[in-house]
Amino acid sequence: MGLFRIHRIASPGGELRTGEGLPVARRAYVARTALSRLVGMLGTPDPARDEALVLTPCSAVHGVGLRAGIGVAFVDRAGIVLRVVDPLPWRGAACPGAHAVIEAASGVLAVSPGDRLVLTPESVFPHGGHFASTAGGSNPVPGALSDHRGHPAPACDRRTP
């Protein structure tokens, strides 16, 4: 196992689940530091099908130098999926307005824009397992963002083949 494999550079986060409680990744790691976000999945040539990396804060990623195909999901502060790109092209992808990016082996992220993702245990993120920022203290999620399906879709809300 490499020096920069995700379990060595990121903090253990717990389990990533859909809002309905279905597992997405049993081992999710959280990259909060500049180094862990910079390295991302580059040091993990063999991501397991049950592990994922949550980059926070982050709204753009690239696939340059990756040895394994990965898929990514961009989420807002409430954990609502804004965009899914699977597989990630080498040039990368971005989603303005995203607060976090979830990286996993290609084909693992069976989510669509509008789905809610939660990282458990809830103590990992301060707002009930949602992807809210911890910078600057408490950052409550606005009620308007609680149901993404009832609001106009952001510009990046599309599934990219």
Secondary structure, DSSP 8 states (H G I E B T S, - for coil): --TT-HHHHSEEEEEEEETTS-EEEEEEEEE-SHHHHHHTTTT-SS--TTEEEEESS-SEE--TT-SS-EEEEEE-TT-BEEEEESS--TT-EE-TT--EEEEEETT-----TT-BEEEESGGGSTTTTS----TTS-----GGGS-GGGS---TT-SEE-
